[in-house]
């Protein structure tokens, strides 16, 4: 089973049949200087397109991207540089992550909401032992 390397994409090769999985391109050094430059350019564009904080060397060397991230559903050939499918461009997950400040603010709001909810249940009975509070809550249900 191979997972898509794009942040937030849950596509798996075994579960999602009929969806093409393209390997993250590597630099081709055995076919001459022109092919090396072209493949290097393509790899760099792919890395910048799928960039995320958890992108490791292992993912870059062995990772795959599913067809959902290409306009036609599959990757273009190396020499077809001006094809829009040369680099993944669809649903790259960048809008899903948001800013760090926004995520921290959401966490703080959720924490305060949780504290308020816990206070409503136990705030009235803080002078009582826990076992008594538990019995009172069970009787209410």
N, C-alpha and C positions, 0 to 999 in steps of 0.2 A: 504494500500500500504506500503510495506516494502522496504527500500533502503539497498543496500549492504554497509557494513561498511568499505570496502577497499577504500583508497584514490584514486580518479580518476575513479572509476568504477560507471557507471550510471545504473546498473541493478536494475529494480524495479519489485516486485512480480506481480503486476497487469498488467503491460505492457509486460513483457518478460515471456510469458507462457512457461512451460516445463523446466524452469531452477530451479533446487533445491536450496532452501535457508536453510543453516545450522545455527542454533543458536550458538552463542559463548558459549563454554562449561562452566559450572559452577562447583564448587567443590562439590562433592557428599559426604556428611558426614554420611548418614544413612545406609550405606552398609558395614561398617567395615573399618579398617585401610588401608588395601591394596588398596581398591577401592578409598579411599580418597587420598592416595598418587599418584595413577595413574591419577585421575581426576585433581589433583592439578598440576601435571607435564604437563598434556595436556593443561590446561588453560594457564599456564605460557608460553608455547611454542606458543600458538595461539596469546597471547598478544604481544610477541616479533615479531611474523611474521607480524601482522597487525599494528604494532606500527606507530603512527602518532601523530602530535602535538595536534590535536583536539579530541583525544580519551578520552572520559569522562566516569565516572562511569555509567551513563545512557546507553551509547553505550555498555559498557562491560557487563552490566546486561541484556540488551534487544536486542542488535544488532544481525544482521545476516550477513552471508557471502554467496555469491552466488556460484553456482557450477562451474563457470568459473575459480575459484581459486584452484580447485582440479583437479588432473590428470584424474580421472575417472568421474568427474562431480558431485560427492557427497562425503560427509564425511564418514570416516571409523568408525566402532564401537569402543567404549572405550577400550575394551580388546584387540583389534587388533593393538597393539602398533607399530609394525614394518611395517604396511601398509603405503605407501607414502601419502595416503589421510588422515592420522591421524591428520595432520596439513595442512592448506592451503599453497601451495608453488608456484602457478602460478599467474603471473601478479599482484603482490602485490602493485603496485603503487609507490614503492620506487624510481624507475628510473625517474618517472614523476616529482617529486618535485625538484630535483637538490639541489645544495648547496645554502645557503643564499647569499653568495657573488655573485654567478652567477645571481641569481634573481635580486639583487640590481644593478648589472652592466647592465643587460638588461633593467631595469627600467630607469636608467640614460641615456642610449643610446636612448630609446624611447622618453624621455623627451626632449633631445637635438634635435632629429629629428623633434619633434612637434614644438619646438621653431623656428627652421630654416624654416619650412613650413609656419608658421604664419608670420615670418619676410619677406618672399618672397611676400606675398600678401599685407601686410600693410606697409612694410618697405619703399616703394617708396612714400607713401602718408602720412607719419607721420605728416607732417605740416598741413594737411587738417583736418577739422572736420569729425567726424564719419559719419554723414549723407551724406556728399559729397562722402566719400569713398564708402559707400554703393551704392549710385547712380551710381558711376563709375563701380563698380563690376557688377551691374545689367545690365548695357548697354553692357558690354563685353559678357554676356551670351546670 
